[in-house]
Amino acid sequence: MSKILIVDDLPTEVQLMRDAISKLGHAVVVATDGEQAIQMAQRENPDLILLDVVLPRMDGFQVCRKIKKDAQTSRIPIILVSSKTQESDKFWGLKQGANAYICKPFQAQELADTVAKNLH
């Protein structure tokens, strides 16, 4: 069983992601803003992070960049899950070090498949 950090400030989105991946048997921890996401990535050492882009205190692009530059957390795969659906958003997200980019609203199966593909 893997530990997955879900980072989103909207409880309904957290629940949708939790529901989609709980069927896979993974443990879930949750952060609700960018700064908390970085702290939890360091403290919890998750196997994968599902990261929203639009967050309080620090956006998901900044969080992704910081996690990928930190030697302690750089190996953690990050999947950006965002309502920002422009090709430029996807391009920028992947350029920050994200392993994948999923647009909201997402299909539960798409999220589950992307999580499975990115777990080491």
C-alpha positions in Angstrom: 0.0 0.0 0.0 1.3 3.4 -0.9 0.8 6.8 0.8 -0.7 9.5 -1.3 -0.8 13.2 -0.4 -3.8 15.0 -1.8 -3.4 18.8 -1.9 -6.6 20.8 -2.6 -8.4 23.6 -0.7 -11.9 22.4 -1.7 -13.3 19.6 0.4 -15.4 18.3 -2.4 -12.4 17.9 -4.7 -10.4 16.2 -1.9 -13.3 13.7 -1.5 -13.6 13.0 -5.2 -9.8 12.3 -5.4 -9.9 10.2 -2.2 -12.9 8.2 -3.6 -11.1 7.6 -6.9 -7.9 6.2 -5.4 -9.2 4.6 -2.2 -10.4 1.7 -4.3 -6.8 1.0 -5.0 -6.1 0.5 -1.3 -3.8 3.5 -0.8 -3.5 5.5 2.4 -4.4 9.2 2.0 -3.1 12.3 3.8 -4.4 15.8 2.9 -3.0 19.3 2.8 -5.2 22.3 2.0 -2.7 25.0 1.0 0.7 25.3 -0.7 2.8 25.8 2.4 1.2 22.9 4.2 1.8 20.7 1.1 5.6 21.3 1.3 5.7 20.6 5.0 3.7 17.4 4.6 5.7 16.2 1.7 8.8 16.5 3.9 7.2 15.0 7.1 5.0 12.3 5.6 7.3 11.3 2.7 4.4 10.2 0.5 4.8 7.9 -2.5 2.9 10.3 -4.8 1.3 13.7 -4.6 -2.0 14.8 -6.2 -1.6 18.6 -6.4 -4.1 21.3 -7.3 -2.7 24.4 -9.1 -5.0 27.1 -7.6 -4.2 27.1 -3.9 -4.0 29.6 -1.0 -0.6 30.8 0.2 1.4 29.3 -2.7 0.2 28.0 -6.0 0.7 24.4 -7.2 3.3 25.4 -9.7 5.4 26.9 -7.0 4.8 23.9 -4.7 5.8 21.5 -7.5 9.0 23.4 -8.1 10.0 23.5 -4.4 9.3 19.8 -3.9 11.3 18.8 -7.0 14.3 21.0 -6.0 14.5 19.6 -2.4 16.8 16.6 -2.3 14.6 15.0 0.4 11.4 15.1 -1.7 12.6 15.4 -5.4 11.9 11.7 -6.1 8.2 11.9 -5.3 6.0 11.8 -8.4 3.6 14.7 -8.7 0.3 14.7 -10.6 -1.2 18.2 -11.1 -5.0 18.0 -11.0 -6.4 21.4 -12.0 -9.3 23.4 -13.4 -6.7 25.3 -15.5 -7.2 23.5 -18.8 -5.2 25.6 -21.3 -2.3 23.8 -23.2 0.0 26.5 -21.7 -1.0 25.5 -18.2 -0.2 21.9 -18.9 3.1 22.8 -20.6 4.0 25.1 -17.6 3.0 22.4 -15.1 5.2 19.7 -16.7 8.0 22.2 -17.0 7.9 22.7 -13.2 8.7 19.0 -12.8 5.2 17.4 -12.6 5.0 13.9 -13.9 1.5 14.2 -15.2 -1.3 16.8 -15.6 -5.0 16.0 -15.3 -7.8 18.5 -15.9 -10.8 18.9 -13.7 -13.4 17.7 -13.8 -11.6 14.4 -14.1 -12.9 10.8 -14.6 -12.2 8.6 -11.6 -10.7 5.9 -13.8 -8.4 8.4 -15.5 -7.1 9.5 -12.1 -6.7 5.9 -10.8 -4.8 4.9 -14.0 -2.5 7.9 -13.8 -1.8 7.2 -10.1 -1.0 3.6 -10.8 1.2 4.5 -13.7 3.3 7.0 -11.7 3.8 4.9 -8.5 7.3 3.5 -8.3 
